[in-house]
Amino acid sequence: MTTVLLSQTDHRIRDAVMQQLAWDSQVDASGIGVTARNGAVTLTGFIDSYAGKLAAERAAKRVRGVRAVANDIQVKLRLERTDADIAADAAQALFMRATLPESVQVVVHSGHLTLTGRVSTLFQRAAAETAVRSIRGVKGIVNRIEVTSGLPTGDVREPILGALHRETALDARGIELAVSGSTVTLTGCVRSWHEREAAERAAMHAPGIRRVDNRITVVWPDDPADVDDEIC
């Protein structure tokens, strides 16, 4: 690829990401900056909520040609809330998730949440974080919840493959997986970040799995950058 073409591609991706951020009603893009290089997008600047920061990242991933996102946006609240108020809302949010055990707890310090406790699957661990990330006043989340179920008691590879192929949001034909102890490794190619994340979520339901190593590559259809790569 020539330097001129690369520059044009970077500008196209950057402009498309900026347009997507402005279009997404979950994002206040007025304080966000965007740079792009070789398909890697960096988001900088400020936004008024942690949920908005994550929404900006999701919006950038939806843009054709984006292969990686570095989210360096800082959360700068318009109105500060006390840790006590945030903690009360967090406790209520966790309580409302009926599938989460009471062992899951949260500590709040200067608007930053730390989740601890034990759950039986990776999906529950992620669900706890999802439950609290939209609370007003949250600036960041550290998830230290442990998955405590033992090693898989049987062959979980086939059940995970079945879950991948049942997922309507995913074309799993280009995905391979391997199970080693309590770790699932996903490899192969998909056509969007949405599919990549759907594959990871499907594997996170498996009992006894404590880590999903997602190495799936996103290859956008008709992307000139991939003509000679032959990744898939």
C-alpha positions in Angstrom: 0.0 0.0 0.0 1.4 3.4 -0.9 1.8 6.2 1.6 -0.7 8.4 -0.2 -3.3 5.6 -0.2 -2.6 5.0 3.5 -3.1 8.7 4.3 -6.4 8.8 2.4 -7.6 5.7 4.2 -6.7 7.1 7.6 -8.5 10.3 6.8 -11.6 8.4 5.6 -11.7 6.3 8.7 -11.1 9.3 11.0 -13.9 11.3 9.3 -16.3 8.3 9.4 -15.7 7.8 13.1 -16.3 11.4 13.8 -19.5 11.3 11.9 -20.6 8.1 13.7 -19.9 9.7 17.1 -21.9 12.8 16.1 -24.8 10.5 14.9 -25.0 8.3 18.0 -27.5 9.6 20.4 -25.7 7.9 23.3 -22.6 10.0 22.8 -21.9 13.7 23.4 -19.1 14.0 20.8 -18.5 17.8 21.4 -15.4 17.1 23.5 -14.0 14.0 21.7 -11.0 14.0 19.3 -10.3 11.2 16.8 -7.1 10.1 15.1 -6.6 7.0 12.9 -3.5 5.1 11.6 -3.5 1.8 9.8 -7.0 1.0 10.9 -6.2 1.8 14.6 -8.4 4.6 16.0 -7.5 6.6 19.1 -10.3 8.5 21.0 -9.2 11.4 23.2 -10.8 14.3 25.0 -13.6 14.5 27.6 -17.1 13.2 28.1 -19.5 13.6 31.0 -20.2 9.9 31.8 -18.5 6.5 31.9 -21.4 5.0 30.0 -20.8 7.7 27.3 -17.1 6.8 27.1 -18.0 3.1 26.4 -20.7 4.1 23.9 -18.1 6.2 22.0 -15.9 3.1 21.8 -18.8 1.0 20.5 -19.7 3.6 18.0 -16.1 3.7 16.7 -16.0 -0.1 16.3 -19.1 0.0 14.1 -17.2 2.0 11.4 -16.0 0.1 8.4 -12.2 -0.3 8.3 -11.6 0.1 12.1 -9.5 -2.8 13.3 -8.5 -1.5 16.8 -9.7 1.2 19.2 -7.6 2.9 22.0 -10.1 4.7 24.3 -8.2 7.5 26.0 -11.4 9.6 26.7 -11.5 11.0 30.2 -14.7 11.2 32.2 -15.3 14.8 33.4 -18.6 15.1 35.2 -20.7 18.2 34.9 -22.1 17.6 38.4 -20.1 15.6 41.0 -22.0 13.1 43.1 -20.9 11.8 46.5 -19.5 8.3 46.8 -22.3 7.4 49.2 -24.9 8.2 46.6 -23.1 6.3 43.9 -22.6 3.3 46.3 -26.3 3.3 47.1 -27.2 3.2 43.4 -24.7 0.5 42.7 -26.0 -1.7 45.5 -29.5 -1.3 44.1 -28.3 -2.0 40.5 -26.6 -5.3 41.6 -29.6 -6.3 43.7 -31.9 -5.9 40.6 -29.8 -8.4 38.7 -31.4 -11.6 40.0 -28.8 -13.8 38.5 -26.0 -12.3 40.4 -25.1 -13.9 43.8 -25.0 -11.8 47.0 -21.3 -12.3 47.2 -20.8 -9.6 44.6 -19.8 -6.3 46.3 -18.8 -2.8 45.2 -16.5 -0.2 46.7 -16.6 3.4 45.6 -13.7 5.8 45.9 -13.8 9.2 44.2 -16.3 8.0 41.6 -14.3 4.9 40.7 -16.0 1.5 41.4 -14.2 -1.7 42.3 -16.2 -4.9 42.0 -15.3 -7.9 44.1 -16.8 -11.3 45.0 -17.3 -14.7 43.4 -19.5 -15.9 40.5 -19.9 -19.2 38.6 -19.4 -17.9 35.0 -17.5 -15.2 33.1 -20.8 -14.0 31.8 -22.0 -13.2 35.4 -18.8 -11.3 36.0 -19.4 -9.2 32.9 -23.1 -8.7 33.9 -22.1 -7.2 37.2 -20.0 -4.6 35.4 -22.8 -3.9 33.0 -25.2 -3.4 35.8 -23.3 -0.5 37.4 -21.6 1.3 34.4 -24.5 3.6 33.6 -24.9 5.0 37.1 -24.6 8.7 37.2 -21.3 9.9 38.6 -19.3 6.8 37.8 -15.8 7.7 36.4 -14.4 4.2 36.0 -14.7 0.5 36.9 -12.2 -2.1 38.1 -13.6 -5.6 37.9 -11.9 -8.0 40.4 -14.8 -10.5 40.6 -13.5 -14.1 40.6 -14.9 -17.0 38.7 -14.9 -19.8 41.2 -16.2 -22.8 39.4 -13.7 -25.6 39.0 -12.2 -26.9 35.8 -14.7 -28.1 33.2 -16.0 -31.6 34.2 -16.4 -32.7 30.6 -15.7 -31.7 27.0 -17.0 -28.1 26.8 -15.6 -27.5 23.3 -18.6 -28.9 21.4 -21.2 -27.1 23.6 -19.4 -23.8 23.0 -19.3 -24.5 19.2 -23.0 -25.2 19.4 -23.7 -21.9 21.1 -21.6 -20.1 18.5 -23.6 -21.6 15.6 -26.9 -20.8 17.3 -26.0 -17.2 17.7 -28.1 -15.2 15.2 -25.7 -12.2 15.3 -22.8 -14.2 14.3 -21.5 -16.2 11.3 -19.4 -18.7 13.1 -18.1 -20.6 10.1 -14.8 -18.7 10.2 -14.1 -19.3 13.9 -12.0 -21.9 15.6 -11.7 -22.6 19.3 -9.5 -24.5 21.7 -9.9 -25.3 25.3 -7.0 -25.6 27.7 -7.8 -26.0 31.4 -10.1 -23.1 32.2 -9.2 -21.0 29.2 -11.0 -20.8 25.8 -9.0 -19.4 22.9 -11.0 -18.1 19.9 -9.3 -17.6 16.6 -10.3 -17.0 13.0 -12.1 -14.2 11.2 -15.4 -12.3 11.3 -16.8 -9.4 9.4 -17.5 -7.0 12.3 -16.7 -6.1 15.9 -20.3 -7.0 16.7 -19.7 -10.6 15.6 -16.3 -10.7 17.4 -17.9 -9.6 20.7 -20.9 -12.0 20.2 -18.5 -14.9 19.9 -16.8 -14.0 23.1 -20.1 -13.6 25.0 -21.3 -17.0 23.8 -18.1 -18.6 25.2 -18.4 -16.8 28.5 -21.5 -18.8 29.5 -19.5 -22.1 29.7 -19.2 -23.5 33.2 -15.7 -23.9 34.5 -14.2 -21.3 32.0 -12.4 -18.5 33.8 -10.8 -16.7 30.7 -11.7 -16.2 27.1 -8.7 -15.3 25.0 -10.3 -13.6 22.0 -7.9 -13.6 19.0 -10.5 -13.3 16.3 -9.6 -10.9 13.6 -12.1 -8.4 12.1 -11.9 -8.3 8.3 -14.2 -5.8 6.7 -15.8 -6.9 3.4 -14.5 -5.2 0.3 -11.7 -3.5 2.4 -8.9 -2.5 0.0 -6.4 -3.0 2.8 -7.2 -6.7 2.8 -6.9 -7.5 -0.9 -3.4 -8.9 -0.5 -3.5 -9.9 3.1 -5.5 -13.2 2.7 -6.0 -13.3 6.5 -9.0 -15.7 6.2 
